[in-house]
């Protein structure tokens, strides 16, 4: 066990996992034409809406008999719309303030990628 404090930068997702930083609740997150994106909140995960992808695993293997490898569609730096109600785990690392900022989730939580 290391004596140093873990940091977000030291976390490396595996398989089809994605580390995201939530931008804010939907009410504070502008969508198309400046209107908020409204995704329902879950009791244990206070925010859904826009997020930035900080790190990604390499992908996942389909259990289809020939074990096909499927790379992730998201990449580091993407701005995405997420629904964190399933397959998502909050990451709390001595962060200041009470707002949840970091979430480790499955790529299935990503609903859309913002086109640049």
Secondary structure, 3 states (H helix, E strand, C coil): CCCCCCCHHHCCCCCCEEEEEECCCHHHCECHHHCECCCCCECCECCCEEEEEEEECCEEECCCCCCCEEECCCCCCCEEEECCCCCEEEECCCCCCCCCCEEEEEHHHEEEECCC
